[in-house]
Amino acid sequence: MRCENISTGRLDYYVENSGAVFIDLRSRQEYEKMHIKDAVNIPFEEMERQLQNNYSNRNAGFYDNSNDRSRAGGIVLNNIFYDRNTVFIVYCDRGSKSMVICPKLAARGFQVKTVVGGIHQYHGKYLVYHTDFYKDF
């Protein structure tokens, strides 16, 4: 599989129509301030660790030659199993960290899209703000 770049202008379409799993690679604090609706927060360093663990210990999550056909070819991230049919859309603040993670997921056989310019460039209707953080502005 390959990594596909998508513009922030296409994010509303993907939120509404794709069933994709959005992964926010920013810190937990940044995620809590704002994120794309229904995105899963896996900070970059944690994602790197989980990918490495999945790769080095196939029984812990990355299923390539498993006897369990229901889990063959999948991956576990944040204790949730995703099969190879899962489409991941990864994003970070400005796009650099998602460009590192995208090919790593794609190399494992997943369809992966990365958001050019990151969440910093997104101004669509599915941006969720934490109201307590912004109430004083």
Chimera marker file (.cmm) of the C-alpha trace (Angstrom):
<marker_set name="trace">
<marker id="1" x="0.000" y="0.000" z="0.000" r="1" g="1" b="0" radius="0.5"/>
<marker id="2" x="1.013" y="3.596" z="-0.326" r="1" g="1" b="0" radius="0.5"/>
<marker id="3" x="0.507" y="6.751" z="1.605" r="1" g="1" b="0" radius="0.5"/>
<marker id="4" x="-1.809" y="9.314" z="0.020" r="1" g="1" b="0" radius="0.5"/>
<marker id="5" x="-1.703" y="13.043" z="0.741" r="1" g="1" b="0" radius="0.5"/>
<marker id="6" x="-5.063" y="14.757" z="1.131" r="1" g="1" b="0" radius="0.5"/>
<marker id="7" x="-5.883" y="18.415" z="1.580" r="1" g="1" b="0" radius="0.5"/>
<marker id="8" x="-7.729" y="19.796" z="4.566" r="1" g="1" b="0" radius="0.5"/>
<marker id="9" x="-10.481" y="20.772" z="2.138" r="1" g="1" b="0" radius="0.5"/>
<marker id="10" x="-11.313" y="17.058" z="1.755" r="1" g="1" b="0" radius="0.5"/>
<marker id="11" x="-11.549" y="16.277" z="5.475" r="1" g="1" b="0" radius="0.5"/>
<marker id="12" x="-15.262" y="17.028" z="5.820" r="1" g="1" b="0" radius="0.5"/>
<marker id="13" x="-15.938" y="14.532" z="3.027" r="1" g="1" b="0" radius="0.5"/>
<marker id="14" x="-13.884" y="11.824" z="4.747" r="1" g="1" b="0" radius="0.5"/>
<marker id="15" x="-15.510" y="12.445" z="8.139" r="1" g="1" b="0" radius="0.5"/>
<marker id="16" x="-18.966" y="12.189" z="6.581" r="1" g="1" b="0" radius="0.5"/>
<marker id="17" x="-18.487" y="9.417" z="4.051" r="1" g="1" b="0" radius="0.5"/>
<marker id="18" x="-15.487" y="7.190" z="4.540" r="1" g="1" b="0" radius="0.5"/>
<marker id="19" x="-15.762" y="5.334" z="7.827" r="1" g="1" b="0" radius="0.5"/>
<marker id="20" x="-12.023" y="5.956" z="8.163" r="1" g="1" b="0" radius="0.5"/>
<marker id="21" x="-10.242" y="6.004" z="11.497" r="1" g="1" b="0" radius="0.5"/>
<marker id="22" x="-8.741" y="9.429" z="12.191" r="1" g="1" b="0" radius="0.5"/>
<marker id="23" x="-5.548" y="9.366" z="14.271" r="1" g="1" b="0" radius="0.5"/>
<marker id="24" x="-4.391" y="12.592" z="15.894" r="1" g="1" b="0" radius="0.5"/>
<marker id="25" x="-0.643" y="12.348" z="16.523" r="1" g="1" b="0" radius="0.5"/>
<marker id="26" x="-0.381" y="15.479" z="18.663" r="1" g="1" b="0" radius="0.5"/>
<marker id="27" x="0.086" y="15.521" z="22.427" r="1" g="1" b="0" radius="0.5"/>
<marker id="28" x="-2.872" y="14.792" z="24.682" r="1" g="1" b="0" radius="0.5"/>
<marker id="29" x="-2.973" y="18.463" z="25.709" r="1" g="1" b="0" radius="0.5"/>
<marker id="30" x="-3.125" y="19.633" z="22.090" r="1" g="1" b="0" radius="0.5"/>
<marker id="31" x="-5.804" y="17.037" z="21.327" r="1" g="1" b="0" radius="0.5"/>
<marker id="32" x="-7.890" y="18.191" z="24.297" r="1" g="1" b="0" radius="0.5"/>
<marker id="33" x="-7.776" y="21.799" z="23.065" r="1" g="1" b="0" radius="0.5"/>
<marker id="34" x="-9.122" y="20.824" z="19.632" r="1" g="1" b="0" radius="0.5"/>
<marker id="35" x="-9.345" y="17.830" z="17.341" r="1" g="1" b="0" radius="0.5"/>
<marker id="36" x="-11.303" y="16.405" z="14.441" r="1" g="1" b="0" radius="0.5"/>
<marker id="37" x="-14.587" y="14.813" z="15.511" r="1" g="1" b="0" radius="0.5"/>
<marker id="38" x="-14.200" y="11.152" z="16.578" r="1" g="1" b="0" radius="0.5"/>
<marker id="39" x="-10.410" y="11.188" z="16.110" r="1" g="1" b="0" radius="0.5"/>
<marker id="40" x="-8.352" y="8.798" z="18.218" r="1" g="1" b="0" radius="0.5"/>
<marker id="41" x="-5.447" y="10.445" z="20.014" r="1" g="1" b="0" radius="0.5"/>
<marker id="42" x="-2.195" y="8.507" z="19.832" r="1" g="1" b="0" radius="0.5"/>
<marker id="43" x="0.679" y="10.942" z="20.399" r="1" g="1" b="0" radius="0.5"/>
<marker id="44" x="3.530" y="10.550" z="17.909" r="1" g="1" b="0" radius="0.5"/>
<marker id="45" x="6.003" y="8.955" z="20.329" r="1" g="1" b="0" radius="0.5"/>
<marker id="46" x="3.355" y="6.526" z="21.561" r="1" g="1" b="0" radius="0.5"/>
<marker id="47" x="2.397" y="5.638" z="17.972" r="1" g="1" b="0" radius="0.5"/>
<marker id="48" x="6.056" y="4.952" z="17.153" r="1" g="1" b="0" radius="0.5"/>
<marker id="49" x="6.271" y="2.693" z="20.211" r="1" g="1" b="0" radius="0.5"/>
<marker id="50" x="3.052" y="0.848" z="19.354" r="1" g="1" b="0" radius="0.5"/>
<marker id="51" x="4.128" y="0.286" z="15.756" r="1" g="1" b="0" radius="0.5"/>
<marker id="52" x="7.479" y="-1.037" z="16.917" r="1" g="1" b="0" radius="0.5"/>
<marker id="53" x="5.820" y="-3.321" z="19.481" r="1" g="1" b="0" radius="0.5"/>
<marker id="54" x="3.343" y="-4.593" z="16.897" r="1" g="1" b="0" radius="0.5"/>
<marker id="55" x="6.151" y="-5.325" z="14.480" r="1" g="1" b="0" radius="0.5"/>
<marker id="56" x="8.565" y="-6.968" z="16.911" r="1" g="1" b="0" radius="0.5"/>
<marker id="57" x="5.962" y="-8.988" z="18.810" r="1" g="1" b="0" radius="0.5"/>
<marker id="58" x="3.365" y="-10.214" z="16.356" r="1" g="1" b="0" radius="0.5"/>
<marker id="59" x="1.330" y="-11.814" z="19.141" r="1" g="1" b="0" radius="0.5"/>
<marker id="60" x="0.953" y="-8.395" z="20.751" r="1" g="1" b="0" radius="0.5"/>
<marker id="61" x="-0.783" y="-6.836" z="17.840" r="1" g="1" b="0" radius="0.5"/>
<marker id="62" x="0.533" y="-7.034" z="14.279" r="1" g="1" b="0" radius="0.5"/>
<marker id="63" x="-1.026" y="-10.117" z="12.781" r="1" g="1" b="0" radius="0.5"/>
<marker id="64" x="0.576" y="-11.239" z="9.558" r="1" g="1" b="0" radius="0.5"/>
<marker id="65" x="0.748" y="-15.041" z="9.604" r="1" g="1" b="0" radius="0.5"/>
<marker id="66" x="-1.650" y="-15.667" z="12.450" r="1" g="1" b="0" radius="0.5"/>
<marker id="67" x="-3.639" y="-18.899" z="12.708" r="1" g="1" b="0" radius="0.5"/>
<marker id="68" x="-6.540" y="-16.745" z="13.882" r="1" g="1" b="0" radius="0.5"/>
<marker id="69" x="-7.984" y="-15.778" z="10.492" r="1" g="1" b="0" radius="0.5"/>
<marker id="70" x="-10.255" y="-13.146" z="12.048" r="1" g="1" b="0" radius="0.5"/>
<marker id="71" x="-7.137" y="-11.264" z="13.159" r="1" g="1" b="0" radius="0.5"/>
<marker id="72" x="-4.828" y="-12.048" z="10.230" r="1" g="1" b="0" radius="0.5"/>
<marker id="73" x="-3.255" y="-8.962" z="8.723" r="1" g="1" b="0" radius="0.5"/>
<marker id="74" x="-4.454" y="-6.547" z="11.372" r="1" g="1" b="0" radius="0.5"/>
<marker id="75" x="-2.966" y="-4.294" z="13.976" r="1" g="1" b="0" radius="0.5"/>
<marker id="76" x="-3.754" y="-3.318" z="17.560" r="1" g="1" b="0" radius="0.5"/>
<marker id="77" x="-3.505" y="0.380" z="18.432" r="1" g="1" b="0" radius="0.5"/>
<marker id="78" x="-4.573" y="1.657" z="21.853" r="1" g="1" b="0" radius="0.5"/>
<marker id="79" x="-5.901" y="-1.846" z="22.600" r="1" g="1" b="0" radius="0.5"/>
<marker id="80" x="-8.289" y="-1.747" z="19.628" r="1" g="1" b="0" radius="0.5"/>
<marker id="81" x="-7.901" y="-4.244" z="16.792" r="1" g="1" b="0" radius="0.5"/>
<marker id="82" x="-8.067" y="-2.885" z="13.226" r="1" g="1" b="0" radius="0.5"/>
<marker id="83" x="-8.181" y="-5.250" z="10.256" r="1" g="1" b="0" radius="0.5"/>
<marker id="84" x="-6.444" y="-4.601" z="6.941" r="1" g="1" b="0" radius="0.5"/>
<marker id="85" x="-9.626" y="-3.089" z="5.476" r="1" g="1" b="0" radius="0.5"/>
<marker id="86" x="-9.313" y="-0.136" z="7.843" r="1" g="1" b="0" radius="0.5"/>
<marker id="87" x="-8.514" y="3.206" z="6.237" r="1" g="1" b="0" radius="0.5"/>
<marker id="88" x="-6.421" y="5.439" z="8.489" r="1" g="1" b="0" radius="0.5"/>
<marker id="89" x="-6.250" y="9.211" z="8.165" r="1" g="1" b="0" radius="0.5"/>
<marker id="90" x="-3.364" y="10.524" z="10.244" r="1" g="1" b="0" radius="0.5"/>
<marker id="91" x="-2.737" y="14.125" z="11.120" r="1" g="1" b="0" radius="0.5"/>
<marker id="92" x="-0.636" y="16.245" z="13.431" r="1" g="1" b="0" radius="0.5"/>
<marker id="93" x="-0.196" y="19.977" z="13.907" r="1" g="1" b="0" radius="0.5"/>
<marker id="94" x="1.426" y="20.882" z="10.580" r="1" g="1" b="0" radius="0.5"/>
<marker id="95" x="1.879" y="17.564" z="8.769" r="1" g="1" b="0" radius="0.5"/>
<marker id="96" x="5.476" y="16.555" z="9.461" r="1" g="1" b="0" radius="0.5"/>
<marker id="97" x="4.841" y="13.831" z="12.049" r="1" g="1" b="0" radius="0.5"/>
<marker id="98" x="1.993" y="12.330" z="10.061" r="1" g="1" b="0" radius="0.5"/>
<marker id="99" x="4.367" y="12.097" z="7.075" r="1" g="1" b="0" radius="0.5"/>
<marker id="100" x="6.627" y="9.894" z="9.227" r="1" g="1" b="0" radius="0.5"/>
<marker id="101" x="3.837" y="7.598" z="10.458" r="1" g="1" b="0" radius="0.5"/>
<marker id="102" x="1.911" y="7.317" z="7.182" r="1" g="1" b="0" radius="0.5"/>
<marker id="103" x="4.454" y="5.184" z="5.290" r="1" g="1" b="0" radius="0.5"/>
<marker id="104" x="4.992" y="2.948" z="8.324" r="1" g="1" b="0" radius="0.5"/>
<marker id="105" x="1.292" y="2.022" z="8.404" r="1" g="1" b="0" radius="0.5"/>
<marker id="106" x="1.188" y="1.751" z="4.611" r="1" g="1" b="0" radius="0.5"/>
<marker id="107" x="4.169" y="-0.642" z="4.668" r="1" g="1" b="0" radius="0.5"/>
<marker id="108" x="2.074" y="-2.924" z="6.865" r="1" g="1" b="0" radius="0.5"/>
<marker id="109" x="-0.582" y="-3.097" z="4.169" r="1" g="1" b="0" radius="0.5"/>
<marker id="110" x="-3.026" y="-0.438" z="5.307" r="1" g="1" b="0" radius="0.5"/>
<marker id="111" x="-4.596" y="2.270" z="3.191" r="1" g="1" b="0" radius="0.5"/>
<marker id="112" x="-3.351" y="5.470" z="4.817" r="1" g="1" b="0" radius="0.5"/>
<marker id="113" x="-3.933" y="9.136" z="4.105" r="1" g="1" b="0" radius="0.5"/>
<marker id="114" x="-2.064" y="12.032" z="5.638" r="1" g="1" b="0" radius="0.5"/>
<marker id="115" x="-3.372" y="15.571" z="5.939" r="1" g="1" b="0" radius="0.5"/>
<marker id="116" x="-1.169" y="18.101" z="4.159" r="1" g="1" b="0" radius="0.5"/>
<marker id="117" x="-0.559" y="21.068" z="6.453" r="1" g="1" b="0" radius="0.5"/>
<marker id="118" x="-2.033" y="19.240" z="9.465" r="1" g="1" b="0" radius="0.5"/>
<marker id="119" x="-4.893" y="20.361" z="11.657" r="1" g="1" b="0" radius="0.5"/>
<marker id="120" x="-3.389" y="23.857" z="11.636" r="1" g="1" b="0" radius="0.5"/>
<marker id="121" x="-4.789" y="24.278" z="8.107" r="1" g="1" b="0" radius="0.5"/>
<marker id="122" x="-8.237" y="22.762" z="8.809" r="1" g="1" b="0" radius="0.5"/>
<marker id="123" x="-11.180" y="25.108" z="9.426" r="1" g="1" b="0" radius="0.5"/>
<marker id="124" x="-14.057" y="22.747" z="8.652" r="1" g="1" b="0" radius="0.5"/>
<marker id="125" x="-17.219" y="21.961" z="10.535" r="1" g="1" b="0" radius="0.5"/>
<marker id="126" x="-15.839" y="18.854" z="12.280" r="1" g="1" b="0" radius="0.5"/>
<marker id="127" x="-13.240" y="20.663" z="14.338" r="1" g="1" b="0" radius="0.5"/>
<marker id="128" x="-14.107" y="20.072" z="17.990" r="1" g="1" b="0" radius="0.5"/>
<marker id="129" x="-12.950" y="22.703" z="20.497" r="1" g="1" b="0" radius="0.5"/>
<marker id="130" x="-12.672" y="22.132" z="24.216" r="1" g="1" b="0" radius="0.5"/>
<marker id="131" x="-14.919" y="24.896" z="25.518" r="1" g="1" b="0" radius="0.5"/>
<marker id="132" x="-13.169" y="25.267" z="28.883" r="1" g="1" b="0" radius="0.5"/>
<marker id="133" x="-9.899" y="26.087" z="27.162" r="1" g="1" b="0" radius="0.5"/>
<marker id="134" x="-11.382" y="28.771" z="24.888" r="1" g="1" b="0" radius="0.5"/>
<marker id="135" x="-13.935" y="30.331" z="27.249" r="1" g="1" b="0" radius="0.5"/>
<marker id="136" x="-11.569" y="33.110" z="28.371" r="1" g="1" b="0" radius="0.5"/>
<marker id="137" x="-10.772" y="34.314" z="24.846" r="1" g="1" b="0" radius="0.5"/>
<link id1="1" id2="2" r="1" g="1" b="0" radius="0.2"/>
<link id1="2" id2="3" r="1" g="1" b="0" radius="0.2"/>
<link id1="3" id2="4" r="1" g="1" b="0" radius="0.2"/>
<link id1="4" id2="5" r="1" g="1" b="0" radius="0.2"/>
<link id1="5" id2="6" r="1" g="1" b="0" radius="0.2"/>
<link id1="6" id2="7" r="1" g="1" b="0" radius="0.2"/>
<link id1="7" id2="8" r="1" g="1" b="0" radius="0.2"/>
<link id1="8" id2="9" r="1" g="1" b="0" radius="0.2"/>
<link id1="9" id2="10" r="1" g="1" b="0" radius="0.2"/>
<link id1="10" id2="11" r="1" g="1" b="0" radius="0.2"/>
<link id1="11" id2="12" r="1" g="1" b="0" radius="0.2"/>
<link id1="12" id2="13" r="1" g="1" b="0" radius="0.2"/>
<link id1="13" id2="14" r="1" g="1" b="0" radius="0.2"/>
<link id1="14" id2="15" r="1" g="1" b="0" radius="0.2"/>
<link id1="15" id2="16" r="1" g="1" b="0" radius="0.2"/>
<link id1="16" id2="17" r="1" g="1" b="0" radius="0.2"/>
<link id1="17" id2="18" r="1" g="1" b="0" radius="0.2"/>
<link id1="18" id2="19" r="1" g="1" b="0" radius="0.2"/>
<link id1="19" id2="20" r="1" g="1" b="0" radius="0.2"/>
<link id1="20" id2="21" r="1" g="1" b="0" radius="0.2"/>
<link id1="21" id2="22" r="1" g="1" b="0" radius="0.2"/>
<link id1="22" id2="23" r="1" g="1" b="0" radius="0.2"/>
<link id1="23" id2="24" r="1" g="1" b="0" radius="0.2"/>
<link id1="24" id2="25" r="1" g="1" b="0" radius="0.2"/>
<link id1="25" id2="26" r="1" g="1" b="0" radius="0.2"/>
<link id1="26" id2="27" r="1" g="1" b="0" radius="0.2"/>
<link id1="27" id2="28" r="1" g="1" b="0" radius="0.2"/>
<link id1="28" id2="29" r="1" g="1" b="0" radius="0.2"/>
<link id1="29" id2="30" r="1" g="1" b="0" radius="0.2"/>
<link id1="30" id2="31" r="1" g="1" b="0" radius="0.2"/>
<link id1="31" id2="32" r="1" g="1" b="0" radius="0.2"/>
<link id1="32" id2="33" r="1" g="1" b="0" radius="0.2"/>
<link id1="33" id2="34" r="1" g="1" b="0" radius="0.2"/>
<link id1="34" id2="35" r="1" g="1" b="0" radius="0.2"/>
<link id1="35" id2="36" r="1" g="1" b="0" radius="0.2"/>
<link id1="36" id2="37" r="1" g="1" b="0" radius="0.2"/>
<link id1="37" id2="38" r="1" g="1" b="0" radius="0.2"/>
<link id1="38" id2="39" r="1" g="1" b="0" radius="0.2"/>
<link id1="39" id2="40" r="1" g="1" b="0" radius="0.2"/>
<link id1="40" id2="41" r="1" g="1" b="0" radius="0.2"/>
<link id1="41" id2="42" r="1" g="1" b="0" radius="0.2"/>
<link id1="42" id2="43" r="1" g="1" b="0" radius="0.2"/>
<link id1="43" id2="44" r="1" g="1" b="0" radius="0.2"/>
<link id1="44" id2="45" r="1" g="1" b="0" radius="0.2"/>
<link id1="45" id2="46" r="1" g="1" b="0" radius="0.2"/>
<link id1="46" id2="47" r="1" g="1" b="0" radius="0.2"/>
<link id1="47" id2="48" r="1" g="1" b="0" radius="0.2"/>
<link id1="48" id2="49" r="1" g="1" b="0" radius="0.2"/>
<link id1="49" id2="50" r="1" g="1" b="0" radius="0.2"/>
<link id1="50" id2="51" r="1" g="1" b="0" radius="0.2"/>
<link id1="51" id2="52" r="1" g="1" b="0" radius="0.2"/>
<link id1="52" id2="53" r="1" g="1" b="0" radius="0.2"/>
<link id1="53" id2="54" r="1" g="1" b="0" radius="0.2"/>
<link id1="54" id2="55" r="1" g="1" b="0" radius="0.2"/>
<link id1="55" id2="56" r="1" g="1" b="0" radius="0.2"/>
<link id1="56" id2="57" r="1" g="1" b="0" radius="0.2"/>
<link id1="57" id2="58" r="1" g="1" b="0" radius="0.2"/>
<link id1="58" id2="59" r="1" g="1" b="0" radius="0.2"/>
<link id1="59" id2="60" r="1" g="1" b="0" radius="0.2"/>
<link id1="60" id2="61" r="1" g="1" b="0" radius="0.2"/>
<link id1="61" id2="62" r="1" g="1" b="0" radius="0.2"/>
<link id1="62" id2="63" r="1" g="1" b="0" radius="0.2"/>
<link id1="63" id2="64" r="1" g="1" b="0" radius="0.2"/>
<link id1="64" id2="65" r="1" g="1" b="0" radius="0.2"/>
<link id1="65" id2="66" r="1" g="1" b="0" radius="0.2"/>
<link id1="66" id2="67" r="1" g="1" b="0" radius="0.2"/>
<link id1="67" id2="68" r="1" g="1" b="0" radius="0.2"/>
<link id1="68" id2="69" r="1" g="1" b="0" radius="0.2"/>
<link id1="69" id2="70" r="1" g="1" b="0" radius="0.2"/>
<link id1="70" id2="71" r="1" g="1" b="0" radius="0.2"/>
<link id1="71" id2="72" r="1" g="1" b="0" radius="0.2"/>
<link id1="72" id2="73" r="1" g="1" b="0" radius="0.2"/>
<link id1="73" id2="74" r="1" g="1" b="0" radius="0.2"/>
<link id1="74" id2="75" r="1" g="1" b="0" radius="0.2"/>
<link id1="75" id2="76" r="1" g="1" b="0" radius="0.2"/>
<link id1="76" id2="77" r="1" g="1" b="0" radius="0.2"/>
<link id1="77" id2="78" r="1" g="1" b="0" radius="0.2"/>
<link id1="78" id2="79" r="1" g="1" b="0" radius="0.2"/>
<link id1="79" id2="80" r="1" g="1" b="0" radius="0.2"/>
<link id1="80" id2="81" r="1" g="1" b="0" radius="0.2"/>
<link id1="81" id2="82" r="1" g="1" b="0" radius="0.2"/>
<link id1="82" id2="83" r="1" g="1" b="0" radius="0.2"/>
<link id1="83" id2="84" r="1" g="1" b="0" radius="0.2"/>
<link id1="84" id2="85" r="1" g="1" b="0" radius="0.2"/>
<link id1="85" id2="86" r="1" g="1" b="0" radius="0.2"/>
<link id1="86" id2="87" r="1" g="1" b="0" radius="0.2"/>
<link id1="87" id2="88" r="1" g="1" b="0" radius="0.2"/>
<link id1="88" id2="89" r="1" g="1" b="0" radius="0.2"/>
<link id1="89" id2="90" r="1" g="1" b="0" radius="0.2"/>
<link id1="90" id2="91" r="1" g="1" b="0" radius="0.2"/>
<link id1="91" id2="92" r="1" g="1" b="0" radius="0.2"/>
<link id1="92" id2="93" r="1" g="1" b="0" radius="0.2"/>
<link id1="93" id2="94" r="1" g="1" b="0" radius="0.2"/>
<link id1="94" id2="95" r="1" g="1" b="0" radius="0.2"/>
<link id1="95" id2="96" r="1" g="1" b="0" radius="0.2"/>
<link id1="96" id2="97" r="1" g="1" b="0" radius="0.2"/>
<link id1="97" id2="98" r="1" g="1" b="0" radius="0.2"/>
<link id1="98" id2="99" r="1" g="1" b="0" radius="0.2"/>
<link id1="99" id2="100" r="1" g="1" b="0" radius="0.2"/>
<link id1="100" id2="101" r="1" g="1" b="0" radius="0.2"/>
<link id1="101" id2="102" r="1" g="1" b="0" radius="0.2"/>
<link id1="102" id2="103" r="1" g="1" b="0" radius="0.2"/>
<link id1="103" id2="104" r="1" g="1" b="0" radius="0.2"/>
<link id1="104" id2="105" r="1" g="1" b="0" radius="0.2"/>
<link id1="105" id2="106" r="1" g="1" b="0" radius="0.2"/>
<link id1="106" id2="107" r="1" g="1" b="0" radius="0.2"/>
<link id1="107" id2="108" r="1" g="1" b="0" radius="0.2"/>
<link id1="108" id2="109" r="1" g="1" b="0" radius="0.2"/>
<link id1="109" id2="110" r="1" g="1" b="0" radius="0.2"/>
<link id1="110" id2="111" r="1" g="1" b="0" radius="0.2"/>
<link id1="111" id2="112" r="1" g="1" b="0" radius="0.2"/>
<link id1="112" id2="113" r="1" g="1" b="0" radius="0.2"/>
<link id1="113" id2="114" r="1" g="1" b="0" radius="0.2"/>
<link id1="114" id2="115" r="1" g="1" b="0" radius="0.2"/>
<link id1="115" id2="116" r="1" g="1" b="0" radius="0.2"/>
<link id1="116" id2="117" r="1" g="1" b="0" radius="0.2"/>
<link id1="117" id2="118" r="1" g="1" b="0" radius="0.2"/>
<link id1="118" id2="119" r="1" g="1" b="0" radius="0.2"/>
<link id1="119" id2="120" r="1" g="1" b="0" radius="0.2"/>
<link id1="120" id2="121" r="1" g="1" b="0" radius="0.2"/>
<link id1="121" id2="122" r="1" g="1" b="0" radius="0.2"/>
<link id1="122" id2="123" r="1" g="1" b="0" radius="0.2"/>
<link id1="123" id2="124" r="1" g="1" b="0" radius="0.2"/>
<link id1="124" id2="125" r="1" g="1" b="0" radius="0.2"/>
<link id1="125" id2="126" r="1" g="1" b="0" radius="0.2"/>
<link id1="126" id2="127" r="1" g="1" b="0" radius="0.2"/>
<link id1="127" id2="128" r="1" g="1" b="0" radius="0.2"/>
<link id1="128" id2="129" r="1" g="1" b="0" radius="0.2"/>
<link id1="129" id2="130" r="1" g="1" b="0" radius="0.2"/>
<link id1="130" id2="131" r="1" g="1" b="0" radius="0.2"/>
<link id1="131" id2="132" r="1" g="1" b="0" radius="0.2"/>
<link id1="132" id2="133" r="1" g="1" b="0" radius="0.2"/>
<link id1="133" id2="134" r="1" g="1" b="0" radius="0.2"/>
<link id1="134" id2="135" r="1" g="1" b="0" radius="0.2"/>
<link id1="135" id2="136" r="1" g="1" b="0" radius="0.2"/>
<link id1="136" id2="137" r="1" g="1" b="0" radius="0.2"/>
</marker_set>
